[in-house]
Amino acid sequence: MSEVRISAEPRTDFGKGGARRTRRAGKVPAVVYGHGEKPRHISLPGLEFAAVLRKGGLNQLIQVEVTDGTRELVIPKDLQRDPLRDEIVHADLLIVRRGEKITTEVPISFTGEVEKGGLVVHELTSLNVEAEATHIPESIEVDLEGLAIGSQRTVAEIAAPKGVVILNDGEQTVATVAEPRAEAAADTEAEGEAEEAAEAEAPAE
């Protein structure tokens, strides 16, 4: 995962009112914490921060450079969003050190074609992993090539990238291949046609 830099400002205006004023200025209130450091309140440029997360996801390494001269390497740990506007309204940023291992979630990337006609059902979309903070993969590939209808892929069958330990239970199902919906829809349509035919043949009262 590549590292990006983003500028920030110290934040001294606290409380709900202060947070609202920060957001009205186009910025995101945030807290930087971890490694025994006293939590620091900062504000991030809203559009730039959102763009960074859209591109790199929640495991994006960010070098936060505060205008008071301090800087910290962080990853987003928790984001609060406005449920209506889907805008980030607050961020918790965890301080990380190069070489240290952390636990986090990594999205799954499904590849391969299953048996013709099969419907893939994703039971998991991410995995809990332990990895070096500066070597968190953007995604973990799960190959479904040739998986037969009625079969499944479990966590134990996933090949984890080098240096990454998957923490999920090995027996946990990642994806299954179900019967095709088209056949079920065809059966339902056929039943409906049969009922209509029976009603048409029935004598009028």
C-alpha positions in Angstrom: 0.0 0.0 0.0 1.5 3.3 -1.1 1.7 6.2 1.3 0.1 9.6 0.7 0.6 13.0 2.4 -2.1 15.2 3.5 -2.0 18.6 5.3 -3.9 19.2 8.5 -4.5 21.9 11.1 -4.6 21.8 14.9 -8.2 22.0 16.2 -9.0 23.8 19.4 -12.7 24.4 18.8 -14.3 21.4 20.4 -17.9 20.2 21.1 -20.7 19.8 18.7 -20.7 23.5 17.8 -17.0 23.4 17.0 -17.4 20.3 14.9 -20.2 21.9 12.9 -18.1 25.0 12.3 -15.2 22.8 11.1 -17.5 21.0 8.7 -19.0 24.2 7.4 -15.5 25.3 6.5 -15.2 22.2 4.3 -13.0 20.3 6.8 -13.3 17.0 8.7 -12.8 16.9 12.5 -10.4 14.1 13.3 -8.5 12.6 16.3 -5.0 11.1 16.0 -4.1 8.6 18.7 -2.1 5.5 19.5 1.4 4.4 20.7 0.7 6.0 24.1 0.5 9.5 22.6 -2.0 11.9 23.9 -4.9 12.2 21.4 -4.5 15.1 19.1 -7.5 16.9 17.6 -7.0 18.1 14.0 -9.0 19.1 11.0 -8.5 17.6 7.5 -9.4 19.1 4.1 -12.7 17.4 3.4 -12.5 16.9 -0.3 -8.9 15.8 -0.3 -9.4 13.4 2.5 -12.5 11.8 0.8 -10.5 11.5 -2.4 -7.7 9.7 -0.6 -10.1 7.2 0.9 -11.9 6.6 -2.4 -8.7 5.7 -4.0 -6.9 3.8 -1.2 -9.7 2.5 1.0 -9.7 2.3 4.8 -6.2 0.8 5.0 -4.6 3.7 3.2 -1.3 4.9 4.8 -1.4 8.6 5.4 1.4 10.9 6.4 -0.5 13.6 8.3 1.5 16.9 8.2 0.1 19.4 10.7 0.8 23.1 10.3 2.4 23.2 13.7 5.3 21.2 12.3 4.3 17.8 13.7 3.7 14.7 11.5 2.4 11.2 12.0 2.0 8.1 9.9 -1.6 6.9 10.4 -4.3 4.7 8.9 -8.1 5.5 9.2 -9.5 3.4 12.1 -13.0 4.6 12.3 -15.1 6.9 10.1 -18.5 8.5 10.9 -20.6 9.5 8.0 -23.7 11.5 7.5 -26.4 8.9 6.7 -28.2 11.2 4.2 -25.3 12.9 2.4 -22.8 10.0 2.9 -20.2 12.6 3.8 -17.4 11.9 6.4 -18.3 13.9 9.5 -15.5 12.6 11.8 -12.4 10.4 11.6 -10.3 8.4 14.1 -6.7 8.0 12.8 -4.5 5.4 14.3 -0.7 6.1 14.6 1.4 3.3 13.1 5.1 2.6 13.0 7.0 1.1 10.2 7.6 -2.6 10.8 4.9 -3.1 13.5 2.1 -5.5 12.9 -1.6 -4.5 13.2 -4.9 -6.2 12.8 -7.3 -4.8 10.3 -9.9 -5.8 7.6 -9.0 -6.3 4.0 -11.6 -6.5 1.2 -11.8 -9.7 -0.9 -11.3 -9.7 -4.6 -13.1 -12.6 -6.3 -11.7 -14.0 -9.5 -12.4 -16.9 -11.9 -15.5 -18.4 -13.5 -17.7 -20.9 -11.7 -19.6 -23.7 -13.3 -21.8 -22.4 -16.1 -25.1 -21.3 -14.9 -24.0 -21.1 -11.2 -24.9 -18.1 -9.1 -22.1 -16.9 -6.8 -23.2 -15.9 -3.3 -20.6 -13.9 -1.4 -20.8 -14.9 2.3 -17.8 -12.6 3.2 -16.7 -9.4 1.5 -13.6 -8.8 3.7 -11.2 -10.7 6.0 -9.6 -10.0 9.3 -5.9 -10.1 9.0 -2.6 -9.4 10.8 0.1 -7.7 8.7 2.8 -5.1 8.9 1.2 -1.6 8.9 3.2 -0.6 5.9 2.5 -3.8 3.9 -1.3 -4.2 4.2 -2.6 -5.6 0.9 -5.3 -3.6 -1.0 -7.3 -6.8 -1.3 -7.0 -10.6 -0.9 -7.7 -12.7 -4.0 -10.1 -15.6 -3.8 -10.1 -17.8 -6.9 -13.5 -19.4 -7.7 -12.4 -20.9 -11.1 -14.3 -24.0 -11.9 -16.2 -24.1 -8.6 -19.2 -26.4 -9.1 -22.8 -25.6 -8.3 -23.5 -26.6 -4.7 -19.8 -26.1 -3.7 -18.2 -23.5 -1.5 -14.9 -21.9 -0.9 -13.7 -21.6 2.7 -11.2 -19.4 4.5 -8.8 -22.3 4.9 -8.5 -22.6 1.1 -7.4 -19.0 0.6 -3.7 -18.4 -0.2 -2.7 -15.4 1.9 -0.2 -12.9 0.6 3.3 -13.2 2.0 3.6 -11.7 5.5 -0.2 -11.7 6.0 -2.0 -13.9 8.5 -5.7 -14.4 8.0 -7.5 -14.4 11.4 -10.9 -15.7 10.4 -11.9 -19.3 11.3 -10.7 -21.6 8.6 -14.0 -23.3 8.3 -15.9 -20.0 7.6 -17.5 -19.9 4.2 -16.3 -17.2 1.9 -18.5 -17.9 -1.1 -20.9 -20.6 -2.4 -22.2 -21.4 -5.8 -26.0 -21.7 -5.9 -28.5 -23.0 -8.4 -29.1 -20.5 -11.2 -32.0 -18.1 -10.6 -33.0 -18.3 -14.2 -34.1 -21.9 -13.7 -36.0 -21.0 -10.6 -37.7 -18.2 -12.4 -38.6 -20.5 -15.3 -40.1 -23.0 -12.9 -42.2 -20.2 -11.3 -43.3 -19.0 -14.8 -44.3 -22.5 -15.8 -46.3 -22.9 -12.7 -48.1 -19.6 -13.3 -48.9 -20.6 -16.9 -50.3 -24.0 -15.7 -52.5 -22.2 -13.2 -53.8 -19.8 -15.9 -54.5 -22.7 -18.2 -56.4 -24.6 -15.5 -58.5 -21.5 -14.7 -59.3 -21.0 -18.4 -60.5 -24.6 -18.7 -62.6 -24.4 -15.6 -66.4 -24.1 -16.3 -67.9 -20.7 -15.6 -70.2 -20.5 -12.6 
